[in-house]
Amino acid sequence: MDVYQAITKRSTVYSFLDKQIKEEILVKLLDAARMSPAAGSIHEYEFIIVGNKAKKTEISKICLTPKIDSAPYMIVVICDPEKLKSIFGLDGEEVFCVENVSLAIENLLLAATNEGLGSAWIATVKQEPIKQLLKIPDKYIVRGVIPLGYPSEEPSKQTQLLPKLSEITHVESFNNE
């Protein structure tokens, strides 16, 4: 599958088969995330792999997203904004930390699609309960939970929700006729 096929095939999946993911595939996905571009080449994000059923169930409850605990793994993506703040100030802390993590997660999602896996980016995260559950130090921010697994049904692409390219593209200046 080439990158364009992965982009068009990728969709959000919340329900998964009871089928394990090989460790080498999981490592490959995390490596793809690690290779994403980053402001100042500072990769301030880290990944927590969660495979324990009880923890996955608790994370599913915390994220208010039922069924994602059926995924064999969840990748909890955290970042240390201080690493960027020391170089870029508040932009580093408030902007680049989010952007860097977003790029890493997108790489992970596309690599998962390439491997025939379903995934989702659960960004609605209650910080303190997840930090307590996974013993994450206070200085980190949880930026997302990514359930990973083989989809239990064929994912549906909702392309009708996508804007037309002509509606979101401008040439030379905004609203240039």
C-alpha positions in Angstrom: 0.0 0.0 0.0 1.4 3.4 -0.8 1.0 6.5 1.3 -1.9 7.8 -0.7 -3.8 4.5 -0.3 -3.2 4.6 3.4 -4.5 8.2 3.6 -7.7 7.3 1.7 -8.2 4.0 3.5 -7.6 5.2 7.0 -10.7 5.6 9.2 -11.6 5.7 12.8 -12.2 2.3 14.4 -13.7 1.7 17.8 -14.4 -2.0 17.9 -11.8 -4.7 17.4 -11.4 -8.5 16.9 -9.9 -10.7 19.6 -6.7 -11.1 17.6 -3.3 -10.2 18.8 -0.9 -7.9 17.0 2.6 -9.2 16.5 5.3 -7.4 18.5 7.3 -6.6 15.5 4.3 -4.8 13.9 3.8 -2.8 17.1 7.5 -1.8 17.2 7.2 -0.8 13.5 4.2 1.5 14.2 6.0 3.2 17.1 9.1 3.6 15.0 7.0 5.3 12.3 5.6 7.6 14.9 9.2 8.4 16.1 10.3 9.3 12.6 7.8 12.2 12.3 9.1 15.8 11.9 9.4 17.8 15.1 10.0 21.5 15.9 13.7 22.0 16.6 14.1 18.2 16.1 13.0 17.8 19.7 10.8 14.8 20.1 9.3 15.5 23.5 6.7 12.8 23.3 6.7 9.3 24.7 4.5 6.3 24.3 3.0 4.0 26.9 1.9 0.6 25.6 -1.1 -0.7 27.5 -2.2 -4.4 26.9 -3.6 -5.2 30.4 -7.4 -5.8 30.1 -8.3 -4.1 33.3 -6.3 -1.0 32.5 -7.7 -0.8 29.0 -11.2 -1.0 30.4 -10.5 1.8 32.9 -9.0 4.0 30.1 -12.1 3.3 28.0 -14.2 4.6 30.8 -12.0 7.6 31.5 -12.1 8.5 27.7 -15.9 8.0 27.6 -15.4 5.8 24.6 -16.9 2.3 25.1 -15.6 -0.7 23.2 -12.1 0.6 22.6 -11.0 -1.8 25.4 -11.5 -4.6 22.9 -8.3 -3.4 21.2 -5.3 -5.7 21.9 -3.3 -2.5 22.7 -3.7 1.1 23.5 -0.9 3.5 22.9 -1.1 6.4 25.3 0.8 9.4 23.9 2.3 11.8 26.4 4.5 14.9 26.0 6.9 16.9 28.2 6.2 20.5 27.2 9.2 21.8 29.3 11.5 20.3 26.7 10.2 22.7 24.1 9.4 25.6 26.4 13.1 25.9 27.3 13.9 26.6 23.6 10.7 28.1 22.1 9.1 29.7 25.2 5.3 29.6 25.4 4.9 28.7 21.7 6.9 25.5 22.5 4.8 24.6 25.4 1.4 25.5 24.0 1.8 25.0 20.3 4.7 22.9 19.2 4.1 20.3 21.8 0.6 19.7 20.3 1.9 19.9 16.7 4.8 17.4 17.3 2.5 14.9 19.0 -0.1 15.3 16.2 2.5 14.5 13.6 3.7 11.5 15.5 0.2 10.2 15.9 -0.7 10.7 12.3 2.4 8.6 11.3 1.3 5.9 13.7 -2.3 5.9 12.3 -1.2 5.7 8.7 1.3 2.9 9.5 -1.4 1.0 11.3 -3.6 1.3 8.2 -0.8 0.0 6.1 -0.6 -3.0 8.4 -4.3 -3.8 8.1 -5.0 -2.5 11.6 -7.8 -0.2 12.8 -7.1 2.7 15.1 -8.6 5.9 16.5 -7.2 9.0 18.1 -9.1 9.6 21.3 -8.1 13.1 22.2 -10.8 13.7 24.9 -8.8 12.6 27.9 -9.2 13.4 31.5 -5.6 14.0 32.6 -5.5 13.1 36.3 -7.3 9.7 36.2 -5.1 8.4 33.3 -1.9 9.8 35.0 -2.8 8.1 38.2 -3.7 4.8 36.5 -0.5 4.7 34.5 1.8 6.4 37.0 2.6 9.3 34.7 4.6 12.1 36.3 2.9 15.5 36.7 5.1 17.3 34.2 3.7 15.2 31.3 0.5 16.0 29.4 -1.6 13.1 28.0 -2.2 14.1 24.3 -4.1 11.0 23.1 -5.1 7.4 23.5 -4.7 5.3 20.3 -6.5 1.9 20.4 -4.9 -0.5 17.9 -6.3 -3.8 16.6 -7.9 -5.6 13.7 -11.3 -4.0 13.0 -14.3 -6.1 14.0 -16.2 -4.8 11.0 -15.3 -3.1 7.7 -14.6 0.6 8.6 -16.8 3.1 6.8 -15.3 6.2 5.3 -17.5 9.1 5.7 -16.2 11.0 2.7 -19.5 12.9 2.3 -18.4 14.9 5.4 -15.2 16.0 3.8 -15.3 19.5 2.3 -14.7 19.9 -1.5 -11.1 20.8 -2.3 -12.4 23.9 -4.1 -14.1 25.1 -0.8 -10.9 25.0 1.2 -8.2 26.0 -1.4 -7.1 29.5 -2.2 -4.6 30.6 -4.8 -2.2 33.6 -4.1 -4.6 35.1 -1.5 -7.7 34.4 0.4 -10.9 34.2 -1.7 -9.0 35.1 -4.8 -11.4 34.7 -7.8 
